[in-house]
Structures are given as structure tokens and as C-alpha cells.
């Protein structure tokens, strides 16, 4: 290919302390207006504007689930990676932990109640086949690492039977409509 292609993308982020809570694809699925509504509904709104507002903490906890192998600082870094050059606060890990306890589980539980379930509507392309919802099935199997080293006298591995861990998941197939978010009832 002789030509050169350039793809540009504009990211719009809120300013100040709300900036880390308005980043990435996560806000395309979980709209900040929905998060604010859930925070109000569950009584989890901060009493004063802090460096870690409740909305940002909710997105931080959602990101913790997405980046489960990262530390608190690593997840915070991923949330703010697109904001290079902006003056951002770098909260201590203890501050992130306290903020998480401050909002509690109620807003996340309510978000789950609102967002869980099929997103595709009847007749949406790729989501139904002959009147039935299409699903995707995926699975994996692996051998866990031995919990301890085998005793030198036996010379046998810690898992003689070849223990395997198997996991499977089933989920709806198809693509959700752009910009469509369920509303709370």
C-alpha cells in the first residue's frame, strides 16, 4: 500500500475533578447521567465536592472489574492515560480505598439491575435467528499451578490426577444499538 492513512479521534472529557470519570468506551455504555441518577437514588452523593467525586469512584470501581490484574494505581493510570498534559490529582491508594467504602455497594447494585439483561431489540440484525435470540458460548480449561512443591521422598507431582479447571460462559450475540441505554423505571 503506497498511501498513508490517518485516523483521528476527538475525546471530550469533563474538566477538573470529573475528568477521570468521563473517559473511554465505558462512558459510551454507562452514561454519566445514568450514574449520577443512580448515585442520587441510592443516597451515595458526596456531601461536599471532593477530589474523588462519587461519579468518578463508580467509574473507578467498574474499571477495577475490567482491569482485574491491575493495582489501584494501575487502574487509575488507565483511566487518566488520555488526559496527558492536564493538571490531575494523583490520589493515594488509601484515598481510593476510602472513596470506595464511602459510596458502598448500593450504586453498583442499582446499575447492575438497570443494565443487566439483553440489549438487542426484537428484529435487530444479528441478534435473532428464526425468532430465537442468538447466543455466544465460550469456554476455557487450564491446569492450576501446584499449591506446594512435592515432597522429595515421593517424587510425585502435587496434582497426580491432572486436575483441570474448566469455565464456560454464555452471552447474547449481536450488537447493541448505538446510543441506546436502558432507563430506570
N, C-alpha and C positions, 0 to 999 in steps of 0.2 A: 504494500500500500504506500503510495507516494505522498498522499495528502496527510495533513495533520488535523486532528480533531481536538477541539477544546470544549469541555463540558463545564459550565459554570453553574453554581447553585447559590442562591441567596438564603441565608439563615437569619430569621428575625428572632431576636431574643429580647426579653424584658430587661430593663435596667436595674441597677442596684442589687439589693439582696435577693430579688426574684429571678435574676439571670440564670442561675444553675437549674431552676425548675422549669425552664422553657426550652429545653434542648432536645434535639434528636427526634427519632421516629416515635419514641414513647409518647410525646405530646400529640402526635397525629392520631394515636389510638385512644389515649386517655386525656381528653381535653382539659385544660386548666380550669375552665368554667365548671365542668363536672366535679373536679377535685375540690374547688372552692365550695361548691354546693354541698358536697358530702362532708367537708370539714365543718361547715355551719350546722348541718343537720345532726351531726354526731357530737356537737359541742366541743370540738377539738381545736378551735381557733385560738391562737395565742392572745394573751391579754394585752400585750404591747408588741410593737413591731420589733422583732429580734433579728439577729444576723442569720438565723436559720428559721425562716417563717414556716408555718405548718405545711403550706403548699410545697415548698422545696423539700421538706422532710418526707412527705408522701412520695414524691418522685424518687428521692434517695432510697427509700425502702423498696420501691418497685425495682430500682436499678440493682439493689443488693440481690434480689432474686434472679435477675438476668445475668449478673456477673458474680456467680456464687463462689468462684475461685479467687476473687479479689478481696483485698482488705478494705476497710472503711476508706482509707486514704486513696486506695486504687480506684474504688468506685467513684469517689468524689472527683478524682482526677479525670475519669472518663466523662463524667457529666459536664465538666468545665473545659474539656480539651478544645472545644471550638471557640472559646472566648479568650484566646491569647491576646494579650495587649490591653485587656480591660482590667481595672483595679478590682480584684476579687479578694474576699476574705478567705483565709485558709484556716478553717476551724480545726481545733484539736479533736482527736478521736473521742475523747471524753465528752466533748460538746455534742458531737454527732450521736453518741450513745444516749446522753441525757435528752436530746431533742426527740429521739426515737421513743423513749419512755414517755415523754411529755404528750405526744399525740396518741399513744396507745394503739390498740388493735382495731378499735371501732371504725375509723375511717376506711381502713383497708378491707375490713369485712364488708362494709357497705358498698365499696367499689366493686368487690367481687360479686355481690348479689346483683348489682346493676349490670355488670359487663359479662358475667358468665353465661354461656349458652351459645347456640348457633347464631351467627351473624348474618348469614345469607338469607335472602328472602325467596319465597316460592317463585320458581321460574327464572331465577338468576343463573346465567350461563356458568356451567362447570360445577354447580352446586347440587344439581339433581339429575338423576338418570331414570327415565320411565316412572317418574313420580316418587322415587326414593332418594333420600339425601345421600350424597356420596361421602365416603369417609376415607381417611388415610390411616394405614396401620404401619407402625414402625416398631422395631424391637432390637435388642442387643443382648449379648451374653459375654461375660468375662470371668476370668478366674481371679479371685481376690488374692492379694499378697498374703503370705503366711503371717499369722499373728505373732509367731515366735520362731526362733531358729530351732531346728530339730536337735534332740539330744545327740551328742557324739556317739553314744553307745549303740543306738538303734540304726542310725544312718538313713532312716526313712523320712520322707517329707512330712511336714506338719498336716497336710491335707491329702491323705493317701487315696481317697476315693475320687480325686479330681473334682472337687467342689466347684460349681459354676453358679454365678449369679445371673439370673435372667430377668429382663424387664421388657414390658411391652406397653405401647400407648396407642390409643385410638382417638382420632380427632376429625372434625368436619373438614371436608375438602372444599375447594372453591375459593374464590377471592371475595372478601367483604367489599361492599360498595364504598367508594371513596367519600370521605367526609360523613359517613353515616355513623352516628353514635346512638346507642340506646338511651332513652331518657328515663329518669326515675318516675315512678308512678305514685 
